[in-house]
Amino acid sequence: MHEKFLSLCAGIGLLASGATAQDAAPGSIEELMHELARTNPLMHAIFADHIDEAKEVSATVQAGHEEVASKAAYDMMRKYSQAAFLAASDGPAIEVLKKAGDVIDALGDHYPRGCIEFVHNDISSEALSIASVNEAYRQYQEAQRVAYEDGKSRAPIPRMEIGDMFEVVTEDLGVTRAEIHTLLNPENVRAIELCAIIRKDLNVSAVREPLRGQYARANLTSKK
């Protein structure tokens, strides 16, 4: 598998590593699936469910078009994960948000500028080189996989309205209007301050219990 492609896809978890499947030909779909099984459980599940599209991505990599393959892989993940997340039950959706909060905690402690990377779904290989960040991110990805598996065969659940989300964010989570503005325009705030605001926004345990699942699903389908 081309190192450049794996590097370009770092933000969605396609990280290059030395280990490859013993029986997988270099650059093959088998090698790609082996890499994904270890580094991105969500994308592995999506590729396994849509193997023909996955083979097209693999073939594009082998043809030397890593950037095109990277975009195709991301588009696949977004398309199928979003549909499943909209239908995920409360428990799995809430767990994803809790694990996202753990990632922000780890980034805040060791790599604050990674918080904005995470929100933009573009976490860097530099951030993931930190052991505690990497572990938290892997658990977050596994929670995403569980939510995907839970929701992929269900009918979508009506999404929480923007006004209701705003009420939860400001009343339950205590995020101020100024902090909301900062989240929308993060360029001129210190990274550690941004981490703190994002952490408040992800504190799903503070949301009124009947609204937690709705709030979690709304977050999973809005930030990607």
SVG drawing of the C-alpha trace seen along z (x, -y; Angstrom):
<svg xmlns="http://www.w3.org/2000/svg" viewBox="-38 -37 46 53">
<polyline fill="none" stroke="black" stroke-width="0.4" points="0.0,0.0 1.5,-3.3 2.8,-5.2 1.7,-8.6 -1.9,-7.4 -1.8,-6.2 -0.3,-9.4 -2.8,-11.5 -5.6,-9.6 -4.1,-10.0 -7.0,-12.1 -9.4,-9.3 -7.1,-6.8 -5.4,-5.2 -2.0,-5.3 1.0,-3.6 2.7,-1.0 5.4,1.5 3.2,4.6 1.3,6.1 -0.6,9.3 1.6,12.2 -0.4,13.5 -1.4,10.1 0.2,8.9 1.7,5.4 -0.9,2.8 -3.8,5.3 -7.2,4.9 -6.3,7.6 -3.4,5.5 -5.6,2.4 -8.3,4.3 -5.6,5.7 -4.3,2.2 -7.8,0.9 -8.7,3.7 -5.9,2.5 -6.0,-1.2 -9.6,-2.2 -12.3,0.1 -15.1,-2.2 -13.6,-2.4 -12.8,1.3 -16.5,2.1 -17.7,-0.3 -15.3,1.1 -16.3,4.7 -19.9,3.8 -19.2,2.1 -16.3,4.1 -16.8,3.3 -16.3,-0.4 -13.3,0.5 -11.7,2.3 -12.0,-0.8 -10.2,-2.8 -7.5,-0.2 -7.1,-0.1 -6.8,-3.9 -4.0,-3.7 -2.2,-1.0 -2.5,-3.3 -0.6,-6.0 -3.5,-8.4 -3.2,-8.6 -4.9,-11.9 -7.9,-10.8 -8.1,-7.6 -7.9,-9.5 -10.9,-11.6 -12.8,-8.6 -12.1,-6.8 -13.2,-9.8 -16.4,-10.3 -17.3,-6.6 -16.8,-6.9 -18.9,-10.1 -21.7,-8.7 -22.2,-5.5 -21.3,-6.5 -23.6,-9.5 -26.6,-7.5 -25.9,-4.9 -25.2,-7.5 -28.6,-9.2 -30.2,-5.8 -28.0,-4.7 -29.7,-4.0 -29.1,-6.3 -26.5,-4.2 -24.0,-3.8 -24.4,-7.4 -23.8,-8.7 -20.7,-6.5 -19.1,-8.0 -19.5,-11.5 -18.0,-10.3 -15.0,-8.8 -14.7,-12.0 -14.4,-13.9 -11.6,-11.6 -9.7,-12.4 -10.1,-16.1 -8.9,-15.6 -5.8,-13.8 -5.1,-16.4 -5.6,-19.2 -3.0,-17.6 -0.4,-16.9 -1.2,-18.5 -3.7,-21.3 -3.6,-22.3 -4.9,-18.9 -8.3,-19.8 -9.2,-21.9 -7.8,-19.1 -10.1,-16.6 -13.1,-18.8 -12.3,-19.2 -11.9,-15.4 -8.3,-15.9 -6.2,-14.8 -2.5,-14.7 -0.1,-11.9 1.9,-14.1 -1.0,-14.1 -1.5,-10.4 2.2,-9.7 1.4,-10.6 0.5,-7.3 -2.4,-8.7 -3.9,-10.5 -3.5,-7.5 -5.2,-5.2 -8.1,-7.6 -8.5,-8.0 -8.6,-4.3 -11.3,-3.9 -13.2,-6.7 -13.0,-5.0 -14.2,-1.7 -17.2,-3.5 -17.9,-4.9 -17.8,-1.4 -20.2,-0.1 -22.6,-3.0 -22.3,-2.4 -23.1,1.3 -26.0,0.5 -27.5,-2.0 -26.7,-0.8 -29.9,1.4 -32.2,-0.9 -34.5,-3.7 -33.2,-7.2 -34.3,-8.9 -35.5,-12.5 -32.6,-14.8 -32.6,-17.3 -33.5,-20.7 -30.9,-23.5 -32.9,-25.5 -33.1,-22.6 -29.4,-22.0 -28.7,-25.6 -30.8,-25.3 -29.0,-22.2 -25.6,-23.7 -26.3,-26.9 -28.5,-25.7 -27.4,-22.1 -23.7,-22.5 -23.2,-26.1 -21.5,-27.1 -21.8,-30.9 -22.7,-32.7 -19.1,-34.1 -17.8,-30.5 -20.1,-29.4 -18.8,-32.3 -15.2,-31.1 -16.1,-27.6 -17.3,-29.0 -14.3,-31.3 -11.4,-29.5 -8.5,-31.1 -7.7,-33.8 -8.0,-31.9 -5.3,-30.0 -5.5,-26.2 -5.8,-25.3 -8.8,-27.6 -10.4,-26.0 -9.9,-22.6 -11.8,-23.7 -14.7,-25.0 -14.9,-21.9 -14.8,-19.7 -17.8,-21.5 -19.7,-21.0 -19.0,-17.3 -20.0,-16.8 -23.0,-14.7 -23.4,-13.4 -24.5,-16.9 -27.3,-16.9 -30.8,-16.1 -31.2,-12.3 -34.2,-12.3 -32.2,-14.5 -28.8,-12.8 -29.3,-10.4 -30.7,-13.1 -27.9,-15.5 -25.3,-12.8 -26.7,-11.9 -26.9,-15.5 -23.3,-16.0 -22.2,-12.9 -24.0,-14.1 -23.0,-17.8 -19.2,-18.0 -18.1,-15.8"/>
</svg>
